[in-house]
Each structure stands twice: as C-alpha cells, then as structure tokens.
Amino acid sequence: MNIALIGATGFIGSRLLAELTRRGHQVTAIVRNPEKVPAGAGISARKGDVFDRDGLSALLAGHDAVISAVHFSASDAATLLAAVKQSGVKRYLVVGGAGSLEVAPGVKLFDTKEFPAIYLDEARKGGAFLDLLKVETALDWTFLSPSALIQPGERTGKFRLGKDQLLVDANGNSAISAEDYAIALVDELEKPAHSRQRFTVGY
C-alpha cells in the first residue's frame, strides 16, 4: 500500500516507518525536517506542517491510508481531521495515548491520582481527539492506544489486544514495546478489524 505517515521520525513514527517498509509498503514520510528521515527503499521524505491544512492535505492526497503519529499537544485535532478529509483519503489511523483508557467503569487512567502530571495535558488532548473521531462519519478511522508504559524494546509479535480498558498483566504491569505497538498498528492497516473504533495493545 501507499501510506502517508505524519511524524515519521518521532519515537513511535520511526518504529512505524521501519515496520511499514519491512512489510514492503511505500511510505511518504511527512515531517518538519525531511533530512532526518532515513534513506531506504520505498521511503519518500516530504516537509509538512501539521497546522497547514491545505498544504498537508496536498501531501496526503492520493495515498491509500494516512497514519498520524504526532503528539496531540503539538498539533490541532480539528486541523488534522480537516486535512485528511480534504485530501480524499478515507482510511485514517491514529497513534493514540493510554490516558483515556478506563481503569474502572467510568474512570479513565488520566483521572487517577497516580497519573503523572507531566503527561496530563497530552493525555487529555488525546482523549479530546478520540471524542472528535467518535462523531466522525466521513473517515474510516482507527485509534490505537498503547499500554500505560510504552518504551523501546523487542519486536516480539506476542501481545494482547483490548478495547477501551487498560490492559494489565498478572503482576499488575501495563506495558508494550514501541516495536510491538508498530506491529499491531500495521496489522490493523493491512487487515482492518477495528473500523471506527479505539483499541489497545499490551502484554
């Protein structure tokens, strides 16, 4: 497939770029600094501004799907959605956050006293982005939330999927490697199972 990846040099975006090209997809890496995009077969680097609706839309046009891997606090949800819709691309996958996952009925992770204050703004903006997607009818969207802890690690391909509840293992830990997160998102791209839904991945 021909994929537009917004934020291709970021923490998650770089793993997605590697996973997509590993599987033979053609990727347009849309970033602020194209010179930072690694050279490789199937990779085309383009300079883009997530706050420029018209410019971003022009870069997205003609792709089979768009993947957004940008921080919610460093972008504007309405502008991103408008750019994707204007581009004519229908499939839109979003790298989500864990903060809006439920830890108890009606209680989100970012509402708990244990949630780190430093991540609260990003988490709440991610939740607001998801709320916008839930009423979006023009796009075939998917929002993938990681577990509470996502960090560099191994590409194992062994993980669990869930829906709106935080995944926790037998020891009470909630974690996923960025590499396995990328596998789960590209799996969803290739074989959609969560159309117009949020889902989550963890060990």
N, C-alpha and C positions, 0 to 999 in steps of 0.2 A: 504494500500500500504506500501511498504518497502522503506523508504525515507532516503537518506543521507543528513544531514543538516550541512553545513560547517559554523562554527561561532555560535554554538547553545547557547552560554552563553552571547552573546552580547545584546545590547539594543533591536534590532529587533529580533535577533535569539532566545532569550529567550521567546519572545511572540509567535514566530512561533512554538517553541518546545511545548509550552503549548497548542496551537491551534491544532497542529497535533495529539498530544496524546489525547486531549479531543475528537477528532473525531475517535479515535481508530487506527490510523496509527502506524506502527512500525518505530522507528526513530533511526538511527545511528548518534549520536551527535559527530561531528568531531571538536575538539577544541585543543588549546595548553595545557590546564590544565584540564584533564578529571575529577579530583577530584571536580571541580566546577560545574559539571553537576548534576542537581538534580536527585535523585533516583526516579524511577517511573515505572509503568507498561509500557512495550513497548519501553523503553529507553535503549540504549546501548551506553556507552561513549567510544570514541576512541581518542587517541592522534594523531594529524596530523599537518603537516607543509604545509601551502599553497604555499610555494616556492619549495617544493619537489615534482616534477611532478610524478615521478614513485611511491613514497610512497603514495601520495594522490590518485593516480589512483587505486592502490591496495585496498585502503579503500572504494572507490566508487563502485568498480565492484560488480555486482550482484543486485544492487538496481533498483527499478522501476523509480526513479527520483532523481535528485540532486537539492538541494536548496542552493544557495550561499548567505550568509548573513555576508560577511566580508567587511570591509572598503576598498575602491578602493586604497587608499593611503597606505594601509598596506598589499597589495597583488600585484600580477602581472597578468594582464588580460590574456596575452598570455599563461602563465604557467597554470592558472586555466582552460582555454579552452582546452589546450593540455591534461591535466589530465583527464578531463571529457570525451573527445573523446577517449583517450587511454583506459579508463575504460569500454567502450562499452555501457554505459548508454546514451540513446538518449534524454531523457526529462531533460531539464535544466532550472530552474527558478532562476532569479537573483533579489536580493533586490537592486533596483536602487535608484537614487537620484532625487531630484526635479530640480537641476540646469540646466539640459539640456532640460527642458520643455520650450515651446515657450510662451512668454507673448505678442507677436505681430508677424505678419508674418516675419519669418526670424530672429527674435530676441529671444535669449534664456535668461532664468532667470539669469544665471551666467554672462551674458554680460551687465546687467543693473548696473548702478552706485549704486543702493541700495543694491546689493548683498553683504553680509558680506565677507570681505577679508579673514577672518579666515577659511572660508569654501571653498574658491575658488579652492585650489589645489585638494581637494577631489571631488568637483563638476566637474571640468574639466576632471579628470581621469575617473569619471563615464560616462561622455559623450564620452570619447575615448573608453571605454569598450562597450558602446552601438553601436558605429560605427563598432567595430570589429564583434559584433554579427550580424549586418545587412548584412554582407557579408558571414556569416557562413552558410554553406549548410549541414553540417554533423549532426547538432543538431536541435532538436525541442525545441527552446528556447523561453523564455518569460522574459521580463524585466519590473518590476513594479515600477514605480516612485510614491513616496508619494507626498502629497501637500507640500507647502513651509515650513510649520511648522508641525513636527511630534513629539509628546511627549507622556508620559504616560497618560492614560485616561481610559475612559469606553469602554467596549466591547458592542457596541450598535447594530451592524449589519446593521445600517442605514447610507448609504453613496452613493456617485455618482461615476461612472466610466467615464473616458475620454480616449483620445488617446495621442496626443503629445502636447496639450495645457494645461497650468497650470489651475487647477480648482479654481475658486474664488466664494465665496458666495455673497449674496445680499449686505452684508456690506463691501465687498472688502477683506475679510479674506480668507486665503488659509491654511487649517489645516486638520489634520487627527490624530486620536489617534493611537498609536502603536498597540493596541489591535485590532482595526478595520482594520488596514493595514494587520495584520496577517490573519484576516478572508478573506479579498479579495484575498490574495495570495493563501491560501489553497483552496478557492473556485475555483480558476483558475487551481490549481493542479488537483482537483477532476473532474472538468468539463471544459476542455480547450476551451477557446473562443478567445484567442489571441496568436495563434501559430505563431512563428517567428515575433512577434510584441512587441512594447512597449505600455503599457497602464498606466493610472494613477488613483489614488483613492483620494477622498476628500469629504468634507461635502458641 
